[in-house]
C-alpha cells in the first residue's frame, strides 16, 4: 500500500512537470508572434520568417539534445534544474521584459533559448519515464504515460485560457502569465528532483542502431503518419472556424473544448490498453479520428454545434495518440539496448517534422486556391480548405493504420499493457 501511494505521489510530480512543459509549448507557437506584433509592431512576415528559422533549428537540434541528455544523465538532477531556470527566464524574457535590443532580435534570442530548453527538458523527461516504468514493479509504461499526458493536456488547457482570464485582473496579462509560469516551473523542478536517475544505458551515439531496429523504425513511421494529421488540423483550425463555419469569435471555446476532451479521455485510453493491448486501443483511436473528420468534411456555414461534436471526438482521439504512442515507444525502447535520451531525441525530431510538413504544404496550397484575408473566400478556396482540414487527415490516418496493422515487429503491443 505504501509503495502504491509512493508511486502515485511521484506520478503526480510527472503530471506537474508535463503540465509545465506543455504550458511552455503553446506560447511558443500561439501567443509569442501575436504579442510581438501587437506590442512592438514587428511585421507578421518578418516574424514568420524568424519563427520558421527557429523551428528548423529546433528540428535539427533534437538528435543532438538527445545525445547530450544521455551523456549528462549522471548529472541529470543539476542539469534539469539549470535548464528549468533557463526556460523560466526565457519565458519572462519573451513576455515580461522590454527588449533591450531590437524587438526582432530579442524575439529570436529569447524564443531560441525557450525552444532549446523546452526540447532538452522534453527529451530528458520522456527518457526518464522509460526508466521510471522499468524501476517500479507493475507500474507500466501506459500508467506513466497516462499521468504524464493528462498533466500535459491540462497544462495546454491552462495556457490556452490563462491570458484571457488574467486579462480580467491585470492590464498586462502576458507579463503576469510569464511570472506565474516561472514560479510553476520552479515548483515542478523541485517536485521532480528525486526522479532524475541514470538509466545505465550506453551513452555513445547510437542513432543508427535505433534506426536499424525494425520495431523502433516502424513506430517512428507510425508516429509521423499519425501526428501529421494533428499538425495539419492544428494549422488550419482557425481558418476552418472563420471561413468554413463562418463563426469568428468561437475559436477559443472550441479549441478549449478540444483540449479538455483530450485531457478527460487520456485515463480511459490507458485503461483500454490495460484490458485490450496497445495496438487495438491505438487502432480504436485512429478509427475514431477517421470517422470524425469524415463527418467534418460535410460541415458548412453555421454548423458550430456539429463542429463542437467534432472537437469532442477529435480531442478524444488525440488523447489516445498522446497517451498510447509514447507508451508503446517507451516500452519498445526499454526492451532494447538503446539509450532512451537518444531514442526520444529521434522521437521529438519526427514529431516536429510534422509541423514542418504542415507549414510547407497546407498554407501554400490554401493561398494557391485563392484564400486571402482581404477578400471573401470563394468556392474553390473553401473546397480546398475542407479537403485539407478533413480529407487529408483521413488519408494520413489510414496510412498510420496500415503501418500499425501490418507490422510483425510490434507483437508485444497486442498484450494487455501493465497499468499498475
C-alpha positions, 0 to 999 in steps of 0.5 A, spaced: 500 500 500 505 504 501 509 503 495 502 504 491 501 511 494 509 512 493 508 511 486 502 515 485 505 521 489 511 521 484 506 520 478 503 526 480 510 530 480 510 527 472 503 530 471 506 537 474 512 537 470 508 535 463 503 540 465 509 545 465 512 543 459 506 543 455 504 550 458 511 552 455 509 549 448 503 553 446 506 560 447 511 558 443 507 557 437 500 561 439 501 567 443 509 569 442 508 572 434 501 575 436 504 579 442 510 581 438 506 584 433 501 587 437 506 590 442 512 592 438 509 592 431 514 587 428 511 585 421 507 578 421 512 576 415 518 578 418 516 574 424 514 568 420 520 568 417 524 568 424 519 563 427 520 558 421 528 559 422 527 557 429 523 551 428 528 548 423 533 549 428 529 546 433 528 540 428 535 539 427 537 540 434 533 534 437 538 528 435 543 532 438 539 534 445 538 527 445 545 525 445 547 530 450 541 528 455 544 521 455 551 523 456 549 528 462 544 523 465 549 522 471 548 529 472 541 529 470 538 532 477 543 539 476 542 539 469 534 539 469 534 544 474 539 549 470 535 548 464 528 549 468 531 556 470 533 557 463 526 556 460 523 560 466 527 566 464 526 565 457 519 565 458 519 572 462 524 574 457 519 573 451 513 576 455 515 580 461 521 584 459 522 590 454 527 588 449 533 591 450 535 590 443 531 590 437 524 587 438 526 582 432 532 580 435 530 579 442 524 575 439 529 570 436 534 570 442 529 569 447 524 564 443 531 560 441 533 559 448 525 557 450 525 552 444 532 549 446 530 548 453 523 546 452 526 540 447 532 538 452 527 538 458 522 534 453 527 529 451 530 528 458 523 527 461 520 522 456 527 518 457 526 518 464 519 515 464 522 509 460 526 508 466 521 510 471 516 504 468 522 499 468 524 501 476 517 500 479 514 493 479 507 493 475 507 500 474 507 500 466 509 504 461 501 506 459 500 508 467 506 513 466 504 515 460 497 516 462 499 521 468 504 524 464 499 526 458 493 528 462 498 533 466 500 535 459 493 536 456 491 540 462 497 544 462 495 546 454 488 547 457 491 552 462 495 556 457 490 556 452 485 560 457 490 563 462 491 570 458 484 571 457 482 570 464 488 574 467 486 579 462 480 580 467 485 582 473 491 585 470 492 590 464 498 586 462 496 579 462 502 576 458 507 579 463 503 576 469 502 569 465 510 569 464 511 570 472 506 565 474 509 560 469 516 561 472 514 560 479 510 553 476 516 551 473 520 552 479 515 548 483 515 542 478 523 542 478 523 541 485 517 536 485 521 532 480 528 532 483 528 525 486 526 522 479 532 524 475 536 517 475 541 514 470 538 509 466 545 505 465 544 505 458 550 506 453 551 513 452 555 513 445 551 515 439 547 510 437 542 513 432 543 508 427 542 502 431 535 505 433 534 506 426 536 499 424 531 496 429 525 494 425 520 495 431 523 502 433 523 504 425 516 502 424 513 506 430 517 512 428 513 511 421 507 510 425 508 516 429 509 521 423 503 518 419 499 519 425 501 526 428 501 529 421 494 529 421 494 533 428 499 538 425 495 539 419 488 540 423 492 544 428 494 549 422 488 550 419 483 550 425 482 557 425 481 558 418 476 552 418 472 556 424 472 563 420 471 561 413 468 554 413 463 555 419 463 562 418 463 563 426 469 568 428 469 569 435 468 561 437 475 559 436 477 559 443 471 555 446 472 550 441 479 549 441 478 549 449 473 544 448 478 540 444 483 540 449 479 538 455 476 532 451 483 530 450 485 531 457 478 527 460 479 521 455 487 520 456 485 515 463 480 511 459 485 510 453 490 507 458 485 503 461 483 500 454 490 498 453 490 495 460 484 490 458 485 490 450 493 491 448 496 497 445 495 496 438 487 495 438 486 501 443 491 505 438 487 502 432 480 504 436 483 511 436 485 512 429 478 509 427 475 514 431 479 520 428 477 517 421 470 517 422 470 524 425 473 528 420 469 524 415 463 527 418 467 534 418 468 534 411 460 535 410 460 541 415 458 548 412 456 555 414 453 555 421 454 548 423 458 550 430 454 545 434 456 539 429 463 542 429 463 542 437 461 534 436 467 534 432 472 537 437 469 532 442 471 526 438 477 529 435 480 531 442 478 524 444 482 521 439 488 525 440 488 523 447 489 516 445 495 518 440 498 522 446 497 517 451 498 510 447 504 512 442 509 514 447 507 508 451 508 503 446 515 507 444 517 507 451 516 500 452 519 498 445 525 502 447 526 499 454 526 492 451 532 494 447 539 496 448 538 503 446 539 509 450 532 512 451 535 520 451 537 518 444 531 514 442 526 520 444 531 525 441 529 521 434 522 521 437 521 529 438 525 530 431 519 526 427 514 529 431 516 536 429 517 534 422 510 534 422 509 541 423 514 542 418 510 538 413 504 542 415 507 549 414 510 547 407 504 544 404 497 546 407 498 554 407 501 554 400 496 550 397 490 554 401 493 561 398 494 557 391 486 556 391 485 563 392 484 564 400 486 571 402 484 575 408 482 581 404 477 578 400 471 573 401 473 566 400 470 563 394 468 556 392 474 553 390 478 556 396 473 553 401 473 546 397 480 546 398 480 548 405 475 542 407 479 537 403 485 539 407 482 540 414 478 533 413 480 529 407 487 529 408 487 527 415 483 521 413 488 519 408 494 520 413 490 516 418 489 510 414 496 510 412 498 510 420 493 504 420 496 500 415 503 501 418 500 499 425 496 493 422 501 490 418 507 490 422 510 483 425 515 487 429 510 490 434 507 483 437 508 485 444 503 491 443 497 486 442 498 484 450 494 487 455 499 493 457 501 493 465 497 499 468 499 498 475 
